[in-house]
Amino acid sequence: MKLGKKNLIYSILLAVTILIIIVSYLAFLLPNLYVDNNIESITEEIKKSHFEMVDGAKDLRKISKLGNQVFIEVDKGFNEIKLNSIGLKGKVDISGSEIQQSLKRIEEISLKTGKNRKMDDKDEDKIEREAGKIENYIQDNFKIEGIKSDLKFSEAFKRPDKNSYTEFKKLNKDTVMLSLGYREENVAEYINCILITAEDGFYKVSLDSFIAPRIEDLLPVVLSSIPMIVLVLILLVIVVSSLYSRRIVGPIVKIQRFSEVSKNSTPNYNSINFDGEDEIATLSKNIVEMDKSLRKNIEKLRVEGERKEVFTRSATHELKTPIAASILLCDGMINNLGKYEDRDKYLRVLKSELLEMSSMVSEILLTTKEVGELSFRDINLRDTFEKEISKYKLKAGDKNLKINLNGDGVLNTDSEIFSRVVNNILENAINYTSENGFIDIEIGKEISIYNEKATIPADIEKSIMEPFVSSTENKSKGLGLYIAKYYSNLIGLDIEVKNKNKGVLTVLRRRKDD
């Protein structure tokens, strides 16, 4: 399956999951949260209005957003009741009446009820009875411009049945709050709030009631919004999937095409050159670098394969001559032909030929031997040259050669491979330097070895580094410089050999691309 289709399927699954979560939230959690928040909001409004009236506000219409809130003020001597509500204001004289006894009993019950403690049934019954007496008295005596007011005061204390509940809270040292609620099945929840503050010789009371919304009433509204939510989620899935495919799947498709082209030809590296520092951009850069590195290594292997093929053919050709000569010597001695009857003489010649072939085979093996993992470290160049020069002390002495070593330096390289390079260059220089000559070695940014009284013939100067190429004046097999070049390449050095003045100059330098 294509990555784009997978992305679309995953987006749809994610959208369905989100839809289930949203619908579950709207259907089960949100209505409860709304009802609780609504009750809390109205309760806070009642508290706010009560404390503003306690602080001296006169007009309840200016401070209350609730239409049925009633504020009552009773002096502690229980002589008069003042009542204030939106659209209703008046007072009742209760001095010398039995209502004082009822109010005192309600006061005693309220004061003995502790903070956050629910009233017991006995106390609630007492309050209900005393409230009924107060209601009857107020209905008979509360007058507004001669009109009798029908105040359902005791409804705040009435407990219809088992579905009712009462909560008592002490808001501060002077104020208590009584919440009386009634839950009726399949109908609304009715809540009555009574706040009483004792202050400045008065009891200041707020009465209010409200209906809390039912969860069942909210569900149809919530469920009716689901089709719109589904539509928005579908559009969101399409947009997000398209953007995701363009930003993520698109680059991956380009990388896939790049890899397909890379199998058959050199690709356009700019085709997956993505900007930024994210994982896709980093991956594209790594793929480009890996492709370039692979092509470079493949080219090296190709060149190395061609080199080995040429070398093998050259080695075979060079070995044929001494092998053929050795066979002729053996046949002559076996058959006692002519001069070969002198076996003692020609056995020595045969041995010399075999030793020459053995030496050639050893040098060939040096160029075909597998080299282990290179270990680069800083080495002291002067110490390395002094060690290799000491190996040729006797040979240089036989020819009365003077070797001068100047300069010093450090090179980060594989010490064993570098020593082989130096050894082959020194051996070649000593072999081709005439008697009483000198060899100058200078160590600096480059390493130069100059040997006097030696010349590379013009016809082989350009190919002197190839295998089996040597001057006819010397019996060398032409592998010394070739081996030096082979090992120099392994450690990232370039080697150059050329005629200079009346001698030969060999230069070692760090390769530019390393």
DRENFI-461326 format. One record per residue (C-alpha): residue in three letters; x, y, z. Coordinates in steps of 0.05 Angstrom, whole numbers, plus 5000, padded with zeros to 4 digits. Each point is the difference from the previous one (the first is absolute). Example, Ala and Ser with C-alpha at 12.3 -4.5 7.8 and 13.67 -1.06 7.14 Angstrom:
BEGIN
NODE|residu|px|py|pz
NODE|ala|5246|4910|5156 .
NODE|ser|5027|5069|4987 .
//
This chain:
BEGIN
NODE|residu|px|py|pz
NODE|met|5000|5000|5000 .
NODE|lys|5025|5069|4982 .
NODE|leu|5024|5044|5057 .
NODE|gly|4949|5054|4981 .
NODE|lys|4942|4952|5007 .
NODE|lys|5026|4974|5066 .
NODE|asn|5005|5072|5025 .
NODE|leu|4927|5012|4979 .
NODE|ile|4976|4937|5036 .
NODE|tyr|5039|5018|5063 .
NODE|ser|4971|5071|4998 .
NODE|ile|4929|4972|4994 .
NODE|leu|5012|4953|5059 .
NODE|leu|5028|5058|5040 .
NODE|ala|4939|5043|4982 .
NODE|val|4952|4944|5021 .
NODE|thr|5036|4993|5066 .
NODE|ile|4997|5075|5012 .
NODE|leu|4926|5001|4981 .
NODE|ile|4985|4945|5050 .
NODE|ile|5037|5039|5054 .
NODE|ile|4964|5065|4983 .
NODE|val|4931|4968|4997 .
NODE|ser|5013|4964|5066 .
NODE|tyr|5022|5065|5031 .
NODE|leu|4939|5039|4974 .
NODE|ala|4950|4946|5018 .
NODE|phe|5025|4980|5069 .
NODE|leu|5048|5050|5030 .
NODE|leu|4981|5068|4971 .
NODE|pro|4927|5001|5024 .
NODE|asn|5021|4983|5071 .
NODE|leu|5054|5054|4998 .
NODE|tyr|4950|5050|4972 .
NODE|val|4948|4985|5054 .
NODE|asp|5052|5004|5056 .
NODE|asn|5028|5064|4972 .
NODE|asn|4930|5031|4992 .
NODE|ile|4983|4984|5073 .
NODE|glu|5067|5028|5024 .
NODE|ser|4992|5063|4957 .
NODE|ile|4930|5016|5027 .
NODE|thr|5022|4985|5071 .
NODE|glu|5059|5048|4993 .
NODE|glu|4952|5054|4973 .
NODE|ile|4955|4990|5061 .
NODE|lys|5059|5008|5047 .
NODE|lys|5024|5062|4963 .
NODE|ser|4932|5034|5004 .
NODE|his|4991|4981|5073 .
NODE|phe|5067|5030|5022 .
NODE|glu|4988|5063|4960 .
NODE|met|4932|5009|5035 .
NODE|val|5034|4987|5067 .
NODE|asp|5051|5054|4982 .
NODE|gly|4943|5051|4991 .
NODE|ala|4974|4994|4928 .
NODE|lys|4928|5025|4996 .
NODE|asp|4975|4980|4932 .
NODE|leu|5002|4924|4988 .
NODE|arg|4986|5011|4926 .
NODE|lys|5068|5032|4990 .
NODE|ile|5041|4945|5032 .
NODE|ser|4962|4936|4986 .
NODE|lys|4992|4964|4933 .
NODE|leu|4949|4953|5031 .
NODE|gly|4927|5019|4997 .
NODE|asn|4974|4964|5062 .
NODE|gln|5051|5017|5054 .
NODE|val|4971|5027|5066 .
NODE|phe|5041|5037|5052 .
NODE|ile|4973|5001|5072 .
NODE|glu|5028|5041|5058 .
NODE|val|4979|4983|5072 .
NODE|asp|5025|5037|5061 .
NODE|lys|5027|4956|5055 .
NODE|gly|4944|5022|5046 .
NODE|phe|4952|4969|4950 .
NODE|asn|4956|5063|4998 .
NODE|glu|4997|5011|4925 .
NODE|ile|5011|4964|4934 .
NODE|lys|5022|5039|4938 .
NODE|leu|4992|4967|4933 .
NODE|asn|5031|5020|4934 .
NODE|ser|4994|4967|4932 .
NODE|ile|4996|5021|4927 .
NODE|gly|4934|5036|4994 .
NODE|leu|4981|4989|5074 .
NODE|lys|5021|5038|5062 .
NODE|gly|4967|5005|5069 .
NODE|lys|5003|4983|5074 .
NODE|val|4963|4962|5054 .
NODE|asp|4996|5020|5073 .
NODE|ile|5009|4937|5042 .
NODE|ser|5013|5032|5069 .
NODE|gly|4962|4965|5054 .
NODE|ser|4978|4943|4955 .
NODE|glu|5011|4926|5005 .
NODE|ile|5042|5002|4937 .
NODE|gln|5059|5024|5042 .
NODE|gln|5001|4933|5035 .
NODE|ser|5001|4965|4932 .
NODE|leu|5058|5042|4975 .
NODE|lys|5039|4988|5064 .
NODE|arg|4991|4925|4993 .
NODE|ile|5024|5003|4928 .
NODE|glu|5060|5041|5023 .
NODE|glu|5018|4949|5054 .
NODE|ile|4996|4942|4951 .
NODE|ser|5043|5037|4948 .
NODE|leu|5054|5020|5051 .
NODE|lys|5009|4930|5026 .
NODE|thr|5009|4971|4930 .
NODE|gly|5074|4998|4984 .
NODE|lys|5037|5016|4936 .
NODE|asn|4985|4954|4941 .
NODE|arg|4955|4959|5046 .
NODE|lys|4933|4974|4975 .
NODE|met|4939|5012|5045 .
NODE|asp|4969|4939|5029 .
NODE|asp|4927|4984|4987 .
NODE|lys|4977|5024|5068 .
NODE|asp|5030|5069|4991 .
NODE|glu|4971|5005|4930 .
NODE|asp|4931|4983|5027 .
NODE|lys|5005|5054|5053 .
NODE|ile|5022|5052|4948 .
NODE|glu|4943|4979|4954 .
NODE|arg|4948|5011|5056 .
NODE|glu|5028|5067|5021 .
NODE|ala|5005|5022|4927 .
NODE|gly|4927|4983|4991 .
NODE|lys|4981|5045|5058 .
NODE|ile|5042|5057|4971 .
NODE|glu|4968|4990|4932 .
NODE|asn|4930|5005|5028 .
NODE|tyr|5016|5062|5039 .
NODE|ile|5033|5035|4941 .
NODE|gln|4943|4983|4953 .
NODE|asp|4951|5031|5050 .
NODE|asn|5040|5062|5017 .
NODE|phe|5045|5018|4939 .
NODE|lys|4966|5056|4962 .
NODE|ile|5021|5038|4938 .
NODE|glu|4956|5060|4986 .
NODE|gly|4942|4962|5030 .
NODE|ile|5011|4938|4959 .
NODE|lys|5010|4934|5036 .
NODE|ser|5063|4964|4976 .
NODE|asp|4998|4924|4991 .
NODE|leu|5071|4982|5020 .
NODE|lys|5017|4925|4998 .
NODE|phe|5053|5010|5052 .
NODE|ser|4997|4931|5031 .
NODE|glu|5010|4965|4933 .
NODE|ala|5074|5013|5010 .
NODE|phe|5000|4953|5060 .
NODE|lys|4950|4949|4976 .
NODE|arg|5028|4931|4988 .
NODE|pro|4952|4966|4951 .
NODE|asp|5027|4929|5004 .
NODE|lys|5062|4956|4999 .
NODE|asn|5026|5033|4937 .
NODE|ser|5016|5064|5038 .
NODE|tyr|5067|5018|5031 .
NODE|thr|5028|5054|5045 .
NODE|glu|5071|5029|5002 .
NODE|phe|5026|5048|5052 .
NODE|lys|5064|5042|4990 .
NODE|lys|5032|5054|5042 .
NODE|leu|5027|5052|4951 .
NODE|asn|5035|5043|5053 .
NODE|lys|4995|5015|5074 .
NODE|asp|4935|5039|4991 .
NODE|thr|4966|4965|4941 .
NODE|val|4970|4931|4990 .
NODE|met|4968|4971|4937 .
NODE|leu|4945|4948|4997 .
NODE|ser|4987|4964|4934 .
NODE|leu|4936|4960|4995 .
NODE|gly|4992|4960|4936 .
NODE|tyr|4948|4954|4971 .
NODE|arg|5011|4952|4943 .
NODE|glu|4938|4977|4964 .
NODE|glu|5007|4942|4952 .
NODE|asn|4993|5019|4926 .
NODE|val|4989|5072|5021 .
NODE|ala|5048|5055|5022 .
NODE|glu|5040|5009|5064 .
NODE|tyr|4975|5055|5045 .
NODE|ile|5050|5035|5046 .
NODE|asn|4984|5050|5055 .
NODE|cys|5057|5042|5030 .
NODE|ile|4996|5036|5066 .
NODE|leu|5057|5044|5023 .
NODE|ile|5000|5030|5071 .
NODE|thr|5049|5053|5024 .
NODE|ala|5002|5025|5073 .
NODE|glu|5024|5072|4997 .
NODE|asp|4989|5068|5035 .
NODE|gly|4942|4975|5043 .
NODE|phe|4963|4969|4941 .
NODE|tyr|4990|4933|4967 .
NODE|lys|5005|5011|4925 .
NODE|val|4971|4944|4959 .
NODE|ser|4999|4985|4925 .
NODE|leu|4950|4952|4970 .
NODE|asp|5004|4974|4930 .
NODE|ser|4978|4940|4960 .
NODE|phe|5018|4976|4930 .
NODE|ile|4991|4940|4955 .
NODE|ala|5063|4963|4978 .
NODE|pro|4998|4973|4928 .
NODE|arg|4992|4926|4989 .
NODE|ile|5053|4959|4965 .
NODE|glu|4945|4967|4958 .
NODE|asp|4982|5069|4973 .
NODE|leu|5071|5013|4976 .
NODE|leu|5011|4933|4964 .
NODE|pro|4956|5016|4939 .
NODE|val|5039|5065|4989 .
NODE|val|5066|4964|5007 .
NODE|leu|4980|4943|4954 .
NODE|ser|4974|5047|4947 .
NODE|ser|5070|5030|4993 .
NODE|ile|5033|4933|4985 .
NODE|pro|4987|5002|4924 .
NODE|met|5036|5067|4996 .
NODE|ile|5058|4971|5041 .
NODE|val|5004|4940|4953 .
NODE|leu|5002|5046|4940 .
NODE|val|5055|5043|5030 .
NODE|leu|5041|4937|5017 .
NODE|ile|4993|4973|4929 .
NODE|leu|5024|5066|4972 .
NODE|leu|5056|5000|5051 .
NODE|val|5021|4930|4980 .
NODE|ile|5003|5019|4927 .
NODE|val|5040|5063|5012 .
NODE|val|5048|4969|5050 .
NODE|ser|5010|4938|4958 .
NODE|ser|5015|5043|4939 .
NODE|leu|5049|5045|5037 .
NODE|tyr|5033|4939|5032 .
NODE|ser|5007|4965|4933 .
NODE|arg|5029|5062|4969 .
NODE|arg|5050|5012|5057 .
NODE|ile|5018|4929|5019 .
NODE|val|4978|4950|4947 .
NODE|gly|5021|5045|4942 .
NODE|pro|5074|5003|5021 .
NODE|ile|5000|4925|5013 .
NODE|val|4974|4987|4930 .
NODE|lys|5056|5044|4972 .
NODE|ile|5051|4960|5040 .
NODE|gln|4970|4935|4972 .
NODE|arg|5007|5026|4928 .
NODE|phe|5070|5023|5015 .
NODE|ser|5020|4930|5024 .
NODE|glu|4969|4968|4937 .
NODE|val|5039|5047|4954 .
NODE|ser|5063|4990|5041 .
NODE|lys|4999|4925|4984 .
NODE|asn|5010|5012|4926 .
NODE|ser|5033|5067|4992 .
NODE|thr|5026|5061|5036 .
NODE|pro|4939|5036|5030 .
NODE|asn|4987|5074|5007 .
NODE|tyr|5021|5013|5072 .
NODE|asn|4961|5066|5002 .
NODE|ser|4935|4960|4991 .
NODE|ile|5000|4981|5074 .
NODE|asn|5037|5059|5028 .
NODE|phe|4947|5020|5052 .
NODE|asp|5009|5062|5042 .
NODE|gly|4994|5000|5076 .
NODE|glu|5027|4959|5057 .
NODE|asp|4945|4949|5009 .
NODE|glu|5008|4924|4993 .
NODE|ile|4980|4999|4926 .
NODE|ala|5051|5054|4982 .
NODE|thr|5054|4964|5040 .
NODE|leu|4982|4933|4968 .
NODE|ser|5004|5030|4929 .
NODE|lys|5068|5029|5015 .
NODE|asn|5025|4934|5028 .
NODE|ile|4974|4962|4939 .
NODE|val|5035|5049|4953 .
NODE|glu|5065|4993|5039 .
NODE|met|4993|4925|5002 .
NODE|asp|4987|4996|4925 .
NODE|lys|5060|5044|4985 .
NODE|ser|5043|4959|5048 .
NODE|leu|4977|4934|4968 .
NODE|arg|5014|5026|4930 .
NODE|lys|5069|5023|5022 .
NODE|asn|5015|4933|5032 .
NODE|ile|4973|4963|4939 .
NODE|glu|5045|5041|4955 .
NODE|lys|5059|4985|5046 .
NODE|leu|4984|4926|4996 .
NODE|arg|4995|5004|4925 .
NODE|val|5067|5034|4994 .
NODE|glu|5030|4952|5050 .
NODE|gly|4972|4941|4962 .
NODE|glu|5029|5026|4934 .
NODE|arg|5066|5013|5035 .
NODE|lys|5002|4929|5028 .
NODE|glu|4983|4971|4932 .
NODE|val|5056|5039|4966 .
NODE|phe|5047|4983|5057 .
NODE|thr|4984|4926|4996 .
NODE|arg|5013|4999|4925 .
NODE|ser|5065|5038|5009 .
NODE|ala|5022|4954|5057 .
NODE|thr|4984|4939|4958 .
NODE|his|5040|5028|4942 .
NODE|glu|5059|5017|5044 .
NODE|leu|5001|4932|5032 .
NODE|lys|4997|4962|4934 .
NODE|thr|5071|5019|4980 .
NODE|pro|5036|4975|5063 .
NODE|ile|4955|4939|5003 .
NODE|ala|5015|4982|4927 .
NODE|ala|5075|5011|5012 .
NODE|ser|4998|4956|5062 .
NODE|ile|4965|4944|4961 .
NODE|leu|5053|5004|4944 .
NODE|leu|5055|4996|5052 .
NODE|cys|4968|4939|5032 .
NODE|asp|4989|4965|4932 .
NODE|gly|5073|5015|4980 .
NODE|met|5028|4971|5064 .
NODE|ile|4953|4939|4999 .
NODE|asn|5020|4983|4928 .
NODE|asn|5074|5021|5008 .
NODE|leu|4995|5046|4940 .
NODE|gly|5062|5040|4982 .
NODE|lys|5023|5049|5053 .
NODE|tyr|4944|4978|5047 .
NODE|glu|5041|4938|5016 .
NODE|asp|5035|5044|5051 .
NODE|arg|4943|4991|5050 .
NODE|asp|5037|5032|5059 .
NODE|lys|5005|5065|4962 .
NODE|tyr|4929|5001|4972 .
NODE|leu|4967|4977|5064 .
NODE|arg|5025|5065|5030 .
NODE|val|4970|5038|4940 .
NODE|leu|4935|4962|5009 .
NODE|lys|4999|5018|5074 .
NODE|ser|5012|5073|4983 .
NODE|glu|4941|5000|4952 .
NODE|leu|4955|4966|5053 .
NODE|leu|5021|5051|5053 .
NODE|glu|4984|5057|4952 .
NODE|met|4931|4970|4988 .
NODE|ser|4990|4990|5075 .
NODE|ser|5017|5073|5013 .
NODE|met|4952|5022|4945 .
NODE|val|4945|4957|5028 .
NODE|ser|5012|5030|5070 .
NODE|glu|4994|5070|4972 .
NODE|ile|4937|4982|4962 .
NODE|leu|4970|4972|5063 .
NODE|leu|5012|5067|5034 .
NODE|thr|4953|5033|4950 .
NODE|thr|4946|4947|5005 .
NODE|lys|5002|4988|5075 .
NODE|glu|4936|5020|5035 .
NODE|val|5011|5059|5046 .
NODE|gly|4964|4999|5066 .
NODE|glu|4963|5058|5031 .
NODE|leu|5045|5062|4998 .
NODE|ser|5018|5031|5067 .
NODE|phe|5015|5074|4994 .
NODE|arg|5040|5036|5053 .
NODE|asp|5052|5056|5004 .
NODE|ile|5070|4975|4985 .
NODE|asn|5067|5036|5002 .
NODE|leu|5026|5003|4929 .
NODE|arg|5074|5009|5018 .
NODE|asp|4999|4939|5045 .
NODE|thr|4967|4958|4945 .
NODE|phe|5052|5020|4947 .
NODE|glu|5058|4988|5048 .
NODE|lys|4974|4930|5014 .
NODE|glu|4993|4983|4926 .
NODE|ile|5067|5031|4982 .
NODE|ser|5035|4956|5051 .
NODE|lys|4976|4938|4962 .
NODE|tyr|5041|5022|4939 .
NODE|lys|5061|5024|5036 .
NODE|leu|5045|4943|4975 .
NODE|lys|4974|5003|4929 .
NODE|ala|5009|5076|4997 .
NODE|gly|5070|4991|5030 .
NODE|asp|5020|4950|4945 .
NODE|lys|4986|5054|4948 .
NODE|asn|5029|5056|5043 .
NODE|leu|4934|5037|4999 .
NODE|lys|4985|5059|5047 .
NODE|ile|4928|5006|5026 .
NODE|asn|4980|5069|5027 .
NODE|leu|4937|5006|5043 .
NODE|asn|4973|5070|5014 .
NODE|gly|4938|5026|5033 .
NODE|asp|4948|4969|5045 .
NODE|gly|4924|4993|5004 .
NODE|val|4940|4961|5020 .
NODE|leu|4952|4962|4954 .
NODE|asn|4934|4968|5017 .
NODE|thr|5003|4934|4963 .
NODE|asp|5006|4924|5007 .
NODE|ser|5071|4991|5024 .
NODE|glu|5011|4930|4971 .
NODE|ile|4975|5018|4930 .
NODE|phe|5039|5066|4999 .
NODE|ser|5064|4963|5020 .
NODE|arg|4991|4953|4939 .
NODE|val|4994|5061|4955 .
NODE|val|5064|5031|5028 .
NODE|asn|5036|4934|4996 .
NODE|asn|4985|4990|4926 .
NODE|ile|5019|5072|4982 .
NODE|leu|5067|4995|5038 .
NODE|glu|5016|4932|4969 .
NODE|asn|4985|5028|4930 .
NODE|ala|5043|5062|5013 .
NODE|ile|5059|4959|5026 .
NODE|asn|4996|4951|4942 .
NODE|tyr|5001|5055|4947 .
NODE|thr|5049|5048|5031 .
NODE|ser|5071|4994|4973 .
NODE|glu|5059|4987|5046 .
NODE|asn|5025|5059|5042 .
NODE|gly|4933|5035|4990 .
NODE|phe|4952|5028|5052 .
NODE|ile|4927|4997|5019 .
NODE|asp|4966|5062|5030 .
NODE|ile|4936|4992|5041 .
NODE|glu|4961|5063|5019 .
NODE|ile|4941|4995|5048 .
NODE|gly|4950|5058|5000 .
NODE|lys|4930|5011|4973 .
NODE|glu|5022|4951|4947 .
NODE|ile|5052|4945|5004 .
NODE|ser|5052|5001|4945 .
NODE|ile|5054|4948|4985 .
NODE|tyr|5053|5022|4950 .
NODE|asn|5053|4951|4977 .
NODE|glu|5060|5026|4959 .
NODE|lys|5032|4967|4940 .
NODE|ala|4936|4965|4978 .
NODE|thr|4956|5012|4940 .
NODE|ile|4934|4971|4976 .
NODE|pro|5002|4986|4925 .
NODE|ala|4954|5048|4963 .
NODE|asp|4961|4944|4968 .
NODE|ile|4978|4972|5067 .
NODE|glu|4997|5063|5043 .
NODE|lys|4924|5006|4995 .
NODE|ser|4988|4926|5013 .
NODE|ile|5054|4990|5053 .
NODE|met|4946|4986|5053 .
NODE|glu|4970|4942|4960 .
NODE|pro|5017|4928|5017 .
NODE|phe|5061|4968|4967 .
NODE|val|5024|5066|4971 .
NODE|ser|5074|5012|5015 .
NODE|ser|5065|5023|4967 .
NODE|thr|5035|4947|4957 .
NODE|glu|5065|5020|5035 .
NODE|asn|4975|4969|5065 .
NODE|lys|4977|4930|5014 .
NODE|ser|4941|5026|5041 .
NODE|lys|4934|4968|4987 .
NODE|gly|4964|5067|5000 .
NODE|leu|4955|4988|5059 .
NODE|gly|5030|5045|5054 .
NODE|leu|4967|5066|4980 .
NODE|tyr|4937|4963|4980 .
NODE|ile|4994|4970|5070 .
NODE|ala|5015|5069|5031 .
NODE|lys|4944|5031|4958 .
NODE|tyr|4952|4943|5019 .
NODE|tyr|5010|5010|5075 .
NODE|ser|5000|5076|4994 .
NODE|asn|4930|4997|4971 .
NODE|leu|4977|4958|5059 .
NODE|ile|5019|5055|5050 .
NODE|gly|4980|5060|4958 .
NODE|leu|5067|5023|4974 .
NODE|asp|5021|5021|4930 .
NODE|ile|5068|4979|4975 .
NODE|glu|5037|5034|4943 .
NODE|val|5066|4978|4969 .
NODE|lys|5037|5043|4947 .
NODE|asn|5069|5020|4975 .
NODE|lys|5029|5062|5031 .
NODE|asn|5068|5030|4984 .
NODE|lys|5048|4941|5000 .
NODE|gly|4958|4954|5043 .
NODE|val|4930|4974|5016 .
NODE|leu|4951|5034|5047 .
NODE|thr|4945|4961|5036 .
NODE|val|4946|5041|5036 .
NODE|leu|4948|4976|5050 .
NODE|arg|4941|5046|5017 .
NODE|arg|4931|4995|5031 .
NODE|arg|4947|4989|4947 .
NODE|lys|4957|5063|4990 .
NODE|asp|4932|4966|5007 .
NODE|asp|5019|4967|5067 .
//
